[in-house]
């Protein structure tokens, strides 16, 4: 069985000491492809290096994370994103979006940076990988406004309700990224996901964060995608093989990877 981890930050410092082992363990557990969303210009080099080392397994995205949108540096960051997309091959624009948990004062510039990066994605025909935290309505309003038949993407780490999920699938070519939260007791996400067609779901770990049960508290790794897939199989009442097959197909479609 093969799995794709569609959202994993393996280039961060939490993996400095043992990154080769982490990648090898993922591959040994069937996670043959790992998609890497960028954070900011400061993480670009380590991300690109990892992807060059494992060209069959690690694939980079380009974007600036909403938590790194700062008034004094955003122009420089957006220019970096644009230049990199013009120069190198990326599978998506990400990770982009809105975060109102850490800093509400930057909402206006977060919105601007989000729109600018969606427009870049449209120009270069790339899918978008969206981060929302306490900002689902604000973010999807922007996507709904700019959406057209060419735009596609994923709301990563989906934790909303059935109405939120429907709003995403109504966009046309958008998916829900399902991660460790599905395995958390009392998250309630299992009841929502029961109602959503698996045709709209892709798997992710968001490593090193959001480690699934039974490893909560430890550093997350791409190999734990298996624990998320097992939980999804249980929630949907279908086999693990079928979960692997369908979510892989969905991810391959969205990110244009064969
Ligand atoms: Zn992320």
Boltz pocket constraint, residues with backbone or C-beta under 6 A from the ligand:
constraints:
  - pocket:
      binder: B
      contacts: [[A, 7], [A, 9], [A, 37], [A, 95], [A, 131], [A, 206]]
      max_distance: 6.0
